[in-house]
Amino acid sequence: MDKKQYEEGIKAVKQEITSLGNLHPGSLTIQTRSHGGEYHHLSFSHMGKGHTLYIRNRDVEQVKKEMENYTKFRELTDKLITLEIEYAKYRRTQTTNKNLR
């Protein structure tokens, strides 16, 4: 890859990140009450602490979408960091090659 390709790739990933929408980490499960009935339970960790939330049935689809967005966010940030590392190596290589001339 050359400088332009790295920069375009980084820009594209950043644009994708900003277009994700609402995010939420965690896992959503259905729990059964001892006296009957079910409810949705969202578990997640944030800043080193565990959290749990009860989710109303009407909110389940939105929470699922936020969780999908969060997963995509994590994938994109990994991709961005990888591109940034590769681009940094490329820039240092180019600088070293120029100094050798």
Backbone torsions as a table, in degrees:
resi	resn	phi	psi	omega
1	MET	NA	151.8	176.3
2	ASP	-108.9	179.5	-176.7
3	LYS	-54.4	-46.8	-177.4
4	LYS	-63.2	-41.8	-179.8
5	GLN	-64.7	-41.6	176.9
6	TYR	-61.7	-48.7	-177.6
7	GLU	-62.9	-40.2	178.0
8	GLU	-66.9	-40.1	178.7
9	GLY	-63.4	-43.5	179.1
10	ILE	-64.2	-44.4	179.4
11	LYS	-62.1	-42.2	-179.3
12	ALA	-63.5	-42.0	179.6
13	VAL	-65.3	-43.0	178.7
14	LYS	-61.3	-40.1	178.3
15	GLN	-65.0	-39.8	178.5
16	GLU	-63.1	-40.4	179.5
17	ILE	-61.6	-44.7	-177.0
18	THR	-70.7	-15.7	-178.4
19	SER	-97.2	4.5	-174.3
20	LEU	-67.0	-37.7	-174.1
21	GLY	95.3	-159.7	-176.7
22	ASN	-67.8	146.2	-177.1
23	LEU	-125.4	149.1	171.0
24	HIS	-156.5	127.7	175.7
25	PRO	-78.7	164.6	170.3
26	GLY	127.8	-176.5	175.9
27	SER	-131.1	141.9	-176.6
28	LEU	-110.6	125.3	179.4
29	THR	-129.4	162.4	174.3
30	ILE	-102.9	124.6	179.7
31	GLN	-107.9	150.2	178.4
32	THR	-108.4	129.0	177.1
33	ARG	-75.1	149.0	-179.2
34	SER	-64.5	-29.1	180.0
35	HIS	-96.9	14.5	177.4
36	GLY	103.0	156.6	179.8
37	GLY	91.9	163.0	-179.4
38	GLU	-128.5	159.1	175.3
39	TYR	-149.3	158.4	177.4
40	HIS	-92.2	138.4	-174.0
41	HIS	-128.6	121.7	178.8
42	LEU	-105.1	122.2	177.8
43	SER	-115.1	136.7	177.5
44	PHE	-159.0	161.8	174.5
45	SER	-112.7	141.2	176.9
46	HIS	-149.7	126.8	179.9
47	MET	54.6	42.3	175.1
48	GLY	78.9	5.5	-179.0
49	LYS	-122.1	143.2	176.9
50	GLY	-85.4	144.4	-179.7
51	HIS	-136.3	150.2	172.8
52	THR	-136.0	143.3	178.4
53	LEU	-134.1	144.5	169.9
54	TYR	-88.1	134.9	-177.2
55	ILE	-115.6	126.5	177.0
56	ARG	-67.9	150.1	179.7
57	ASN	-53.7	-40.2	-177.7
58	ARG	-66.2	-19.2	-177.3
59	ASP	-100.2	-4.4	-173.8
60	VAL	-59.6	-47.7	-177.8
61	GLU	-62.8	-39.9	178.5
62	GLN	-64.4	-43.4	179.0
63	VAL	-63.0	-41.1	177.6
64	LYS	-60.2	-42.6	178.5
65	LYS	-64.0	-42.6	178.4
66	GLU	-62.7	-38.2	178.0
67	MET	-68.0	-39.6	175.6
68	GLU	-61.9	-42.8	178.4
69	ASN	-62.6	-39.0	179.2
70	TYR	-64.3	-43.4	177.8
71	THR	-60.8	-44.5	177.8
72	LYS	-63.2	-39.8	177.3
73	PHE	-58.1	-46.4	-179.5
74	ARG	-63.3	-41.7	178.1
75	GLU	-63.0	-43.2	-178.7
76	LEU	-68.3	-38.5	179.1
77	THR	-66.9	-36.5	174.6
78	ASP	-62.1	-43.4	179.0
79	LYS	-63.5	-42.2	179.6
80	LEU	-62.8	-45.9	-179.5
81	ILE	-63.0	-41.8	178.2
82	THR	-60.5	-46.4	178.1
83	LEU	-61.4	-42.7	-179.6
84	GLU	-63.1	-41.0	178.3
85	ILE	-64.9	-46.5	179.1
86	GLU	-62.5	-40.1	-180.0
87	TYR	-66.8	-38.6	177.8
88	ALA	-62.6	-43.1	177.2
89	LYS	-61.3	-44.0	179.4
90	TYR	-59.2	-46.7	-179.3
91	ARG	-62.1	-42.7	179.4
92	ARG	-64.8	-38.1	177.5
93	THR	-63.3	-42.5	179.6
94	GLN	-65.0	-40.1	179.0
95	THR	-65.8	-43.0	178.7
96	THR	-63.0	-43.4	179.8
97	ASN	-63.9	-37.6	178.8
98	LYS	-67.7	-37.6	-179.8
99	ASN	-69.4	-25.2	-179.7
100	LEU	-79.0	-16.3	-177.0
101	ARG	-80.6	NA	NA
